[in-house]
């Protein structure tokens, strides 16, 4: 095993541990926003700020390749909407699915099966063109400053409401180590691991190595904290988890990038297609929570007593 592979595995394990400890959840944040609560969003903003700072520093010291830069397209916007709908149906985004697996929830395997099916059936979107403008250090420094200021404003607003940021150290550590991993390896996630099953899949060993490290780190942390409780999936939920995984993967292929890639690689790079895709993902899930709480939806889909 090369030194690069060892470092990648090391960062992947610690990223998995940080994900498990930080308890930062895209779905939890979206649900809170739909309820008019902004505390989880502040935590997510701090994660983004930490990731962006670490990503920029890695670039300054030459520890990663320049990140691709691309404008949003109709496909990337559609992909973000599909991913958001899939995550809502599944009940967890990519990061949440990793957490479910680590906690022993076998239902998450249906999500992965849906992702594999989508990879085999859906054509892949083209990656950002190699000849697109590369982000300069000046651009990255400016973008980093913007994200840091946004996080500071979120923290200030939280303090004004007499609330505090929970697990602040874990959140900062998560952003820094995850951005270092994704900057070193590039776009790596459950969706990328699934894409290696296609004829055009590349670097399968490296991707699966990172995925194994993420799951090992999350699993070890779950066991230590007593959160590992293996259980079989609820049969009525399996079709939804399969459909959610398929939609999430279809969206990730169109963006390209799943929620973890966009959060820890795309947004820190400042690429417009990733930043806007992340915002569209968030808005889609928040809107879905609002829609399912309307009287029309409740009247049409609420379960009738037996």
Secondary structure, DSSP 8 states (H G I E B T S, - for coil): --HHHHHHHHHHHHHHHHHHHH---HHHHHHHHHTT--HHHHHHHHHHHHHHHHHHHHHHTT-S---------HHHHHHHHHHHHHHHHHTS-HHHHHHHHHTTBTTHHHHHHHHHHHHHHS-------TTS----HHHHHHHHHHHHHHHHHHHHHHHHTT---TTHHHHHHHHHHHHHHHHHH-S-SHHHHHHTTSTT---HHHHHHHHHHHHHHHHHHHHHTT----B---HHHHHHHHHHHHHHHHHHHHHTS-HHHIIIIIHHHT-HHHHHHHHHHHHHHHHHHHHTTSHHHHHHHS----
